[in-house]
Amino acid sequence: MCKRYANLAFIYAIAAMAFGVFYREFTKFTGFTGDTRLSVIHTHYFLLGMAFFLILMLIEKNFVFSEEKNVGRFILTYNVGLNITTVGFLIRGLVQVLVNNPEKGLDASVSGIAGIGHIVMGVSLGVILFKIRRAVKDK
């Protein structure tokens, strides 16, 4: 599992850098100077992607929590939640840059996408932390 967590951390680091470059170049290309949600994709992928999986790798090495029941499913769910959140941020950022006054329905639906991603990620994070706590307690 440690290798899997290291690979996920590497993938999220690459994605974070790519979205950082995309944000900078896209806003420069369009001449956009305001705030946009495109800027937070970079930090979300670095912290909730790369850093999270590096920390999980260290915890796994010391406490072997992945032997707990269904940990793999919740790791997958966490990844899905993080990427749904990122898609919401990407759509929100593109709308902010390209559309002056978005309709309320579009605005609400984009917020809903990011919200669903946060909920999925938050619930799976809670379960993962519970599994880690139980593995630490048993050791």
N, C-alpha and C positions, 0 to 999 in steps of 0.2 A: 504494500500500500504506500510506503514511503516514496517509491519511485513514481507512482501514479500522482501523488500530491505534488511532487517536484515538477512533473510534466505539466500539470494543470497550472501551477504557479508560473511556469515559463510561458505557457500559452497566454495567460492573462497579462503578463508583462508585455508581451509582443502586441497584444490587442490594445493595451493602455497606451503604448507609444504610438501605435498607428492612429488611434482616435485623437490623441493629442496633436499629431501632425495634421490630421484631417480638420480638426477644429480651427487651428491656426490658419491653414491655407484656405479653407472654405470661406471663413469670414473675411479674410484679406481679399480673396477673389471677388466676393460679392460686395465689398465695401461696407460691410456691417460693422458697427462700432459699439453696439449696446451689449447688454448681458444676454446670454443664451445658455440653455441647458446642455449644449454641446460641450461646454467646458467641464462639466461634472462627470462625463463618461470616463475621461482619463483618470480621475482620482478614484472613482468607484471601482474601476478595473484594477488599479494598483492596490488599493486597500482591501476591498472585499473579494478580490480575485487573488492576486499574487500574494499579498501579505497573509491573507487568511489561510491559504493552502501551505505556505511555508511554515506557519505556526502549527497547522494540523500535522505537518510532517514531523516536526519536533515532538509534539505530543504523542504521536503514534510511535515514534522511536522509543519513547520512555515508558508509555503506559499501554500500548497495543489495544487501543479502544475499538479498532475496526472489527474485532471479533464479536463485539456486541451485535445483537440481532438487528437486521435491516439498516445498518449504518450506510451501506452502499446506496441504498434507495434514497436516503436523506441527503447524501452528498450530491447525488444526481438532481434531486429536487432543489437543492441550494443553487446548483449551477443553472438550472432552468429559471429559477426566480431571479437570479442576478442578470441573466441575459434578457428576460422579459423586461426587467427594469431598464436595462440599457436600451432596448428597442424603444421603450416609451420616451426616454431622454433623447434618443436620436430623432424620433418623429417630432417631439416637442421643439427641439433645437432647430430642425429644418423649417418647421412652421414659423418659428420666431424670426428666422433670418429671411425667409422667402415670402411670407404673407404678412402684410401690415396689420390688418384687423381680422383675425380668424373668427369664424362663427362660434357661438357658444357651444354648439353640439360637438364640433371638432375639438375645441378646447377641453371639454369635459371628457370626451372619449380618450384623448391622449393622456389626461390625468389618470383615468381609470386603468389604462394599460400599465403605467408606472406603479400605480397603487397596488394592483394585483401582483406585480412582480415583487414589490416590497413585502407584501403579506406572505407570499409563498416562501421567499427567502427568510423572512423573520421566523416563521413557524419551523422551517427545517433547521435553522440555526439554533433555535431553542432545543429541539430534539437532539441535535448533535452535541450541544453542550451538556445536556442531561446524560447522554451516553458516555461522554468523556468523564463526567463527574462520577458515574457509576464505576467506570473502569479504574479511576484513581482510588476510589473508596475500596475496591476489591483488592488492590495491590498492596 
